Amino acid sequence: MGTSVLLAFPQADQRTGLYIKKAFEQLGCRLIIVDPKIEPGACVPRMTQFGPNGPDMFLCSRTPALAPIVANLKRRYPSTKFACWNTDGRKSITEFGNELMKLFGLMDIMYSVPEGNIQEYVEKAKCKDVKWLPQAMDPDFFNKIPITKEDHEKYDCDVMFAGDVNWAMHTDRKAWIKKIRQSGVNIKVYGPSTNNYIKNHEFSKAARCAKISLGRSALVNIATSISVRDYQIMGAGGFLLTNNVKDLHHLFELNRECVIYMNDDDCVDKIHYYLHHEDERKKIQETGFKAAHEKHTYKVRVQQILDDLVVMRGAK
């Protein structure tokens, strides 16, 4: 049996926690799952299922209710390594609140999606070890899903954007979308505020049926703080046109795997350019698809976690 892991990540929404679970299973780990949003207290009895020494690793999401539970478990299972993968970023990690700061500080290793948040984990959460672990995509859900006639009727368009346009962090999005629409582009918007939220296979179909799929990450000045949407678009085989985030070149080969826009006017200009340069667009689209499936899967990310665990246990 492989590495033993208690994975405390949400599963009910069938998104990130599910993708991470599948990656651990693909890598041959012995896995027990807790959904911390639904039953955080289940971590305690499920740790006992691994025997008196507990699992090799406890990996959790950023869930405030876990802070006192992890403090207790660390005392009971000193040989288990505790890790948290915060799959979101903020302008400052203090925005996550005191309980999460406590949770982060308890970790043997902390994983940050944006490079730009790493130093704060060390200085403000007093984390012992912090590593950069970007988001990713699941190739079972984000791939070249077969497209039916009905799918084309539902999703075909020049441009699509999937995301919230009403949340306080995204107040700029309505004007941006309006500007694109006024330029004569057929744009479809999917999200909770439009009551047509799409995920997994439906997201993949929409990204492939659209000629251009837009990215719009909020924290452009926080290094590599991009939305998971960007990986999913590329993984689905869509053409990604996304905004310029600091150090984005650490993740993608710009103008080869995806294209960036510098501001709203530049976005509109590039939409029109790539709508009229199909061969160039499709070449970038295919290169981005291959890069996503080679470099940006959850299996690749989880393998990094397992490699780090080997190092931590060897240094004991």
C-alpha positions in Angstrom: 0.0 0.0 0.0 1.2 3.5 -0.8 1.4 6.6 1.2 -1.4 7.0 3.7 -3.3 10.3 3.7 -6.3 11.8 5.5 -7.6 14.3 3.0 -9.8 17.0 4.6 -11.1 18.8 1.5 -14.7 19.6 0.4 -16.2 17.0 -1.9 -19.9 17.9 -2.1 -19.4 20.6 -4.7 -17.7 18.1 -7.0 -14.8 20.5 -7.7 -11.3 21.0 -6.3 -11.5 18.5 -3.5 -12.8 15.8 -5.9 -9.9 16.5 -8.3 -7.3 16.2 -5.6 -8.9 13.0 -4.2 -8.7 11.4 -7.7 -5.0 12.5 -8.1 -4.0 10.8 -4.8 -5.9 7.6 -5.9 -4.2 7.6 -9.3 -0.8 7.8 -7.5 -1.6 4.7 -5.4 -2.2 6.3 -2.0 -4.2 4.9 0.8 -6.8 7.6 1.2 -9.6 8.4 3.8 -11.8 11.4 3.1 -13.4 14.0 5.3 -15.5 16.9 4.0 -14.5 19.6 6.5 -17.3 21.9 5.5 -19.9 19.3 6.4 -18.3 17.2 9.2 -15.0 18.7 10.4 -15.2 16.7 13.6 -15.0 13.5 11.6 -11.3 14.0 11.2 -10.7 12.7 14.8 -12.3 9.2 14.4 -11.1 8.8 10.8 -7.5 9.4 11.9 -7.8 6.3 14.2 -8.6 4.2 11.1 -4.9 4.4 10.1 -3.8 2.8 13.4 -2.1 4.1 16.5 0.5 6.2 14.6 -2.0 7.8 12.2 -1.5 8.4 8.5 1.7 9.6 6.8 0.0 12.9 6.0 -3.0 15.0 6.9 -3.8 17.4 4.0 -6.5 19.9 4.5 -8.2 22.9 2.8 -8.5 26.3 4.3 -11.4 25.6 6.7 -11.6 27.7 9.9 -13.3 24.9 11.9 -10.2 22.7 11.5 -7.9 24.9 13.5 -8.6 23.5 17.0 -9.1 20.0 15.6 -5.6 20.1 14.0 -4.0 21.4 17.2 -5.4 18.4 19.0 -4.5 15.9 16.3 -0.9 17.1 16.1 -0.4 16.3 19.8 -1.9 12.8 19.4 -0.1 11.9 16.2 3.4 13.4 16.3 4.7 11.3 13.4 2.0 12.5 11.0 2.9 15.4 8.8 0.3 18.2 8.6 -0.1 20.2 5.4 -2.6 22.7 4.1 -3.1 23.6 0.4 -4.9 27.0 0.2 -6.2 26.9 -3.3 -7.1 30.6 -3.3 -5.2 33.8 -3.0 -5.7 37.3 -1.4 -4.1 40.7 -1.6 -3.0 39.9 2.0 -3.5 36.6 3.7 -4.7 38.4 6.8 -8.0 38.7 4.9 -8.6 35.0 5.6 -9.2 35.8 9.3 -7.7 34.9 12.6 -8.9 31.2 12.7 -7.3 30.5 9.4 -4.1 32.2 10.3 -4.0 29.9 13.4 -4.6 26.9 11.1 -1.9 27.9 8.7 0.6 28.4 11.5 0.0 24.8 12.7 1.2 23.3 9.5 4.4 21.4 8.9 4.2 22.6 5.3 1.9 25.2 3.8 1.1 25.4 0.1 0.3 28.7 -1.5 -1.3 29.0 -5.0 0.1 32.6 -5.6 3.8 33.0 -5.3 3.0 36.5 -4.2 1.5 35.4 -0.9 4.4 33.2 0.2 6.3 35.7 2.3 3.2 36.7 4.3 2.7 33.0 5.3 6.2 33.1 6.8 6.0 36.5 8.4 2.3 36.8 9.5 1.1 33.2 9.9 4.6 32.0 11.3 4.5 29.0 8.9 7.6 26.8 9.2 7.8 25.8 5.5 5.9 27.4 2.6 6.0 26.2 -1.0 4.4 27.4 -4.2 1.9 25.0 -5.5 -0.3 26.4 -8.3 -3.9 25.4 -9.0 -4.5 22.9 -11.8 -7.1 21.1 -13.8 -8.5 17.5 -13.9 -8.2 15.9 -17.4 -11.2 13.7 -16.9 -13.4 16.8 -16.7 -11.4 19.4 -18.7 -10.6 17.8 -22.0 -11.8 17.6 -25.6 -15.2 16.4 -24.5 -17.3 15.2 -27.5 -19.6 18.0 -28.7 -23.1 17.3 -30.0 -25.4 19.4 -32.2 -27.3 20.4 -29.1 -24.1 21.5 -27.5 -23.2 23.7 -30.5 -26.7 25.3 -30.4 -26.3 26.0 -26.7 -22.7 27.1 -26.5 -21.4 28.4 -29.9 -20.3 32.0 -29.7 -17.4 34.3 -30.5 -16.4 34.8 -26.9 -17.3 33.2 -23.6 -16.6 34.2 -20.0 -17.4 31.9 -17.0 -17.3 33.7 -13.7 -19.1 35.9 -11.2 -19.8 39.5 -12.2 -21.4 40.7 -9.0 -18.9 39.8 -6.2 -17.3 42.8 -4.6 -13.8 41.7 -5.8 -15.1 41.8 -9.4 -16.8 45.2 -9.7 -14.9 45.9 -12.9 -16.4 43.0 -14.9 -19.7 44.4 -15.9 -18.2 47.4 -17.7 -15.6 45.1 -19.3 -18.3 42.8 -20.6 -20.4 45.7 -21.8 -17.4 47.1 -23.7 -16.8 43.8 -25.5 -20.5 43.4 -26.3 -20.7 47.0 -27.7 -17.7 46.2 -30.0 -20.1 43.9 -32.0 -18.8 40.6 -30.5 -21.2 37.8 -29.6 -20.3 37.1 -26.0 -21.9 34.5 -23.7 -21.5 34.9 -19.9 -21.9 32.0 -17.5 -22.0 32.3 -13.7 -24.1 32.4 -10.5 -25.4 35.9 -11.2 -26.8 34.8 -14.6 -28.3 31.5 -13.2 -26.4 29.5 -15.8 -23.4 28.4 -13.8 -21.4 25.7 -15.6 -18.6 23.4 -14.4 -16.7 20.2 -15.3 -17.9 18.7 -18.6 -20.3 21.6 -19.4 -17.5 24.1 -18.9 -15.3 22.1 -21.3 -18.0 22.1 -23.9 -18.5 25.9 -23.6 -14.8 26.6 -23.8 -14.5 24.5 -27.0 -17.6 25.9 -28.6 -16.5 29.5 -28.1 -13.8 30.8 -30.4 -12.2 32.7 -27.5 -12.5 32.0 -23.8 -11.7 34.9 -21.5 -9.7 34.9 -18.2 -10.1 37.7 -15.6 -8.1 37.3 -12.5 -8.6 39.9 -9.8 -5.2 40.1 -8.0 -3.1 41.2 -10.9 -0.3 42.6 -8.7 0.1 39.4 -6.7 2.5 37.1 -8.4 0.9 34.1 -10.2 -2.5 34.8 -8.6 -4.6 33.5 -11.5 -8.0 31.9 -11.5 -8.3 28.1 -11.8 -10.5 29.1 -14.8 -7.4 29.6 -16.9 -6.1 26.1 -16.5 -9.6 24.7 -17.2 -9.9 26.6 -20.4 -6.6 25.3 -21.7 -7.3 21.8 -20.5 -10.6 21.8 -22.3 -8.9 22.7 -25.5 -10.2 26.3 -25.6 -8.3 29.4 -26.7 -7.3 31.4 -23.5 -7.2 35.2 -23.7 -6.5 36.3 -20.1 -5.4 39.5 -18.3 -1.9 40.3 -17.4 -1.0 39.0 -13.9 2.4 39.6 -12.4 4.9 36.8 -13.3 2.3 34.9 -15.3 5.3 33.8 -17.5 6.3 31.5 -14.5 3.3 29.4 -15.5 2.6 29.8 -19.2 4.5 30.5 -22.3 2.8 33.8 -23.3 1.7 34.1 -26.9 2.5 30.5 -27.5 0.2 28.7 -24.9 -2.2 31.6 -24.3 -2.5 35.3 -25.0 -2.7 38.2 -22.5 -4.4 41.5 -22.6 -3.1 44.6 -20.8 -6.4 46.5 -20.3 -10.0 46.4 -21.5 -9.3 48.2 -24.7 -6.5 45.8 -25.5 -8.8 42.9 -24.7 -11.3 44.1 -27.3 -8.6 44.7 -29.8 -7.2 41.2 -29.3 -10.6 39.6 -29.4 -11.1 41.1 -32.9 -7.6 40.2 -34.0 -7.9 36.5 -33.1 -11.4 36.2 -34.4 -10.0 37.2 -37.8 -6.8 35.1 -37.5 -8.1 31.6 -37.1 -5.0 29.6 -38.0 -2.9 31.6 -35.4 -5.6 31.2 -32.8 -5.9 27.4 -33.3 -2.2 26.9 -33.2 -2.0 28.7 -29.8 -5.1 26.8 -28.6 -3.5 23.4 -29.4 -0.2 24.3 -27.8 -2.0 25.5 -24.6 -4.0 22.2 -24.5 -0.9 20.1 -24.6 0.8 22.2 -22.0 -2.2 22.0 -19.6 -2.2 18.2 -19.9 1.5 17.8 -19.5 2.3 20.4 -16.8 -0.9 21.5 -15.0 -2.9 18.5 -13.8 -3.7 17.7 -10.2 -1.7 14.5 -10.6 1.4 16.6 -11.2 0.6 18.9 -8.2 -0.1 16.0 -5.9 3.1 14.2 -6.9 4.9 17.4 -5.7 3.2 17.0 -2.3 4.2 13.4 -2.1 7.8 14.2 -3.0 7.9 16.9 -0.3 6.5 14.4 2.2 9.4 12.0 1.5 11.9 14.9 2.1 10.1 15.9 5.4 10.0 12.3 6.7 13.6 11.7 5.7 14.7 14.8 7.6 13.1 13.6 10.9 
